[in-house]
């Protein structure tokens, strides 16, 4: 007799919250280094861009928060049991969207982590 436990009712919401937290933390982690570069490449300039460098001491905390939130989002998106017996679960399109957002935020985090290694190549 194999009885599986149904997924928690708040699983789609919990993964969305974890993805939102990861995205916010990844954007804050990139604010000091990647964001000024992207803004200048887009043609947006101004003295206020140099103020983003004040966030650099906080970058390790933002990176740790983004990594932890991505781990929890990964658990909620890929490790939750599948729905059975007609239970109300996340729609397949919502699951695909969550996976796409997860991969985008993960890519941003990899860019933030790799930029200090690649930056000397451009100078």
Long-range contacts (C-beta under 8 A, 24 or more apart in sequence): 4-81, 4-84, 5-81, 6-81, 6-83, 6-84, 6-85, 6-87, 7-80, 7-81, 7-82, 7-83, 7-87, 7-89, 8-80, 11-76, 11-80, 11-89, 11-90, 12-89, 12-90, 12-94, 12-98, 14-72, 14-76, 15-73, 15-76, 15-77, 15-80, 15-98, 16-98, 18-69, 18-70, 18-72, 18-73, 18-76, 19-69, 19-73, 19-98, 19-101, 19-102, 19-105, 21-65, 21-69, 22-66, 22-69, 22-70, 22-73, 22-102, 22-105, 22-109, 23-101, 23-105, 23-108, 25-62, 25-63, 25-65, 25-66, 25-69, 26-62, 26-66, 26-105, 26-108, 26-109, 26-112, 27-108, 28-55, 28-58, 28-62, 29-59, 29-62, 29-63, 29-66, 29-109, 29-112, 30-108, 30-111, 30-112, 31-55, 32-56, 32-58, 32-59, 33-59, 33-112, 33-115, 33-116, 34-108, 34-111, 34-112, 34-115, 37-115, 59-112, 63-109, 63-112, 63-113, 66-105, 66-109, 67-109, 70-102, 70-105, 70-106, 70-109, 73-98, 73-102, 74-102, 77-102
